[in-house]
Amino acid sequence: MLRTTGRAGTLAAITLAAITLAATATAASAGTLQQTVHFVGADAQALFDLYVTGEGHTAVTGLPARFVGTDGAEVARASAGDEMFAFCFEPEMCGLDAHVLDIQQAPGRYTVVLAWWAFGWVMATDPAQLTVEGRGAPDSTLILTFADTPAGAQIELVQANVPDYEVRLQNPDGSEEVGPLSRIVNSHWNTLYWDAYRRYLAE
């Protein structure tokens, strides 16, 4: 797993790496997701704070989430180098594992970059598609940018190197999803995050 500390130019380098991955990925290997989601009347910093704090992340998704520092201790707020665990059905059984590569903050615009992995990575219907022991495939690179807009705020998502192999996922409600992992991840951003953000903001 890649870990790094924040420094000037890191975000630009990671963004370039993500764009390179997007340009070189093939349909048979990995996909790149791009979304822009609008939240009328919202504030970019408030949306960002919900994502980068364990308490906020938990409040939005409804399942425990936490950030852990390089010393192994839980931290209230993410910093570059920390690890994020989310959708934790049990303390040590979490559906999402990510490393924070960089965080950039400016008035009205906030960006977090992560090396991002979810349990679907190891659920390939054809085990021969898996290339990384214990993790299925290399981590994707996720860039989330929270920005104020005239109507409120938006979240811009770019996620590169999401595996395209077919997976079979069992959902908590007993339903099953079968299809390219990149397609399922793309739809799950809506169901697990953006819809959840809207419910939280409406409370």
C-alpha positions in Angstrom: 0.0 0.0 0.0 1.2 3.5 -0.9 1.5 6.0 1.9 2.9 9.5 1.6 3.0 12.8 3.4 1.5 16.0 2.1 3.9 18.4 0.3 3.7 21.1 -2.4 3.1 19.6 -5.8 1.9 16.2 -4.5 -1.6 16.8 -5.7 -0.5 17.8 -9.2 1.7 14.7 -9.4 -1.1 12.4 -8.2 -3.6 14.0 -10.6 -1.2 13.5 -13.5 -0.7 9.9 -12.5 -4.5 9.4 -12.4 -4.9 10.9 -15.8 -2.1 8.7 -17.1 -3.9 5.6 -15.7 -7.1 6.7 -17.3 -5.4 7.1 -20.7 -3.7 3.8 -20.6 -6.4 1.6 -19.0 -8.2 -0.8 -21.4 -11.8 -2.0 -21.1 -10.4 -5.5 -20.3 -8.4 -4.3 -17.4 -9.6 -1.2 -15.6 -12.0 1.7 -16.0 -12.1 5.4 -15.0 -15.1 6.9 -13.3 -16.0 10.6 -13.5 -19.0 12.2 -11.7 -20.0 15.7 -10.7 -22.8 15.8 -8.1 -24.6 19.0 -7.1 -26.0 19.8 -3.6 -28.3 22.9 -3.7 -27.9 25.1 -0.6 -24.9 23.1 0.7 -21.5 24.3 1.7 -18.3 22.8 0.2 -16.4 22.8 3.5 -19.3 21.2 5.4 -19.4 18.4 2.8 -15.7 18.0 2.9 -15.6 17.9 6.7 -18.2 15.1 6.7 -16.0 13.0 4.4 -12.7 13.5 6.2 -13.8 12.9 9.8 -14.7 9.5 11.2 -17.8 11.0 13.0 -19.0 12.7 9.9 -18.4 9.7 7.6 -20.3 7.5 10.0 -23.2 10.0 10.2 -23.6 10.1 6.4 -23.2 6.4 5.6 -24.9 5.0 8.7 -22.0 2.5 9.3 -18.9 3.0 11.4 -15.9 4.7 9.8 -12.6 5.7 11.3 -9.2 7.3 10.3 -6.0 5.8 11.7 -2.7 7.7 11.9 0.7 6.3 10.9 1.2 5.4 14.6 -1.8 3.2 14.6 -3.9 5.4 16.7 -7.4 6.6 15.7 -7.6 10.3 14.7 -10.6 12.5 14.5 -9.8 14.1 11.2 -7.8 12.8 8.2 -4.4 14.0 7.2 -2.0 12.8 4.5 -0.6 9.4 5.4 -3.6 8.3 7.4 -5.7 5.2 6.6 -9.5 5.2 6.3 -11.7 2.3 7.2 -15.4 2.7 6.3 -18.6 0.6 6.0 -17.4 -1.4 9.0 -19.9 -4.2 9.8 -17.6 -5.3 12.6 -14.6 -3.4 14.1 -12.1 -5.4 12.0 -14.5 -6.2 9.0 -14.7 -3.1 6.9 -15.9 -2.9 3.3 -13.6 0.0 2.3 -9.9 0.6 3.0 -8.1 3.7 1.7 -4.9 5.5 2.3 -5.0 9.3 2.3 -2.3 10.5 -0.2 -2.9 14.2 -0.1 -5.3 16.9 1.1 -5.5 20.4 -0.3 -7.6 23.2 1.2 -8.4 26.7 -0.1 -11.4 28.9 0.5 -14.4 27.3 -1.3 -12.4 24.4 -2.7 -11.1 21.2 -0.9 -9.5 18.2 -2.4 -8.7 14.7 -1.0 -6.7 12.1 -2.9 -6.8 8.5 -1.8 -5.5 5.0 -2.8 -8.9 3.4 -2.6 -9.9 -0.3 -2.3 -13.2 -2.0 -1.6 -14.2 -5.6 -0.8 -15.5 -6.0 -4.3 -11.9 -6.1 -5.6 -11.7 -9.8 -4.4 -15.1 -10.9 -5.6 -14.3 -11.8 -9.2 -16.4 -14.5 -10.7 -13.2 -15.7 -12.4 -10.3 -15.9 -9.8 -7.8 -15.9 -12.7 -8.6 -12.2 -13.1 -7.2 -11.4 -9.6 -3.6 -10.2 -9.7 -2.7 -9.0 -6.2 -2.7 -11.5 -3.4 -5.2 -10.7 -0.7 -6.5 -7.6 -2.5 -7.5 -8.8 -6.0 -6.0 -5.9 -8.0 -4.1 -2.7 -7.4 -5.8 0.1 -5.5 -7.6 2.7 -7.5 -6.7 6.3 -7.3 -9.6 8.5 -6.1 -9.7 12.3 -6.3 -12.6 14.1 -4.7 -12.9 17.8 -5.0 -15.5 19.7 -2.9 -16.2 23.1 -4.4 -18.7 26.0 -3.7 -21.0 26.9 -6.6 -23.5 29.8 -7.0 -26.3 27.4 -6.0 -24.5 25.6 -3.2 -21.7 23.1 -3.6 -20.6 20.2 -5.8 -18.4 17.1 -5.4 -16.3 16.2 -8.4 -15.1 12.6 -8.6 -12.4 11.0 -10.7 -11.5 7.4 -9.9 -8.9 5.8 -12.0 -7.9 2.1 -12.3 -11.2 0.5 -11.1 -11.1 -3.1 -12.2 -13.5 -4.0 -15.0 -13.6 -7.8 -14.3 -17.0 -9.3 -13.5 -17.8 -9.7 -9.8 -20.6 -11.2 -7.8 -21.6 -9.1 -4.7 -24.0 -10.1 -1.9 -25.8 -7.0 -0.5 -26.9 -6.8 3.1 -30.5 -7.0 2.0 -29.9 -10.4 0.5 -29.9 -9.2 -3.1 -27.1 -10.0 -5.5 -25.2 -7.9 -8.0 -23.3 -9.4 -10.9 -21.4 -7.3 -13.5 -18.2 -5.3 -14.2 -16.9 -4.0 -10.9 -16.3 -0.5 -12.4 -20.0 -0.3 -13.3 -21.1 -1.4 -9.8 -18.7 1.0 -8.1 -20.0 3.8 -10.3 -23.6 3.2 -9.2 -22.6 2.6 -5.5 -21.2 6.1 -5.3 -24.8 7.3 -5.8 -26.5 4.8 -3.5 -24.0 4.7 -0.7 -22.7 8.3 -0.7 -24.6 10.9 -2.7 -28.1 9.8 -1.7 -26.8 9.4 1.8 -25.4 12.9 1.8 -28.8 14.2 0.6 -30.7 12.3 3.4 -28.2 13.7 6.0 -28.5 17.3 4.7 -32.3 17.0 4.7 -32.5 16.0 8.4 
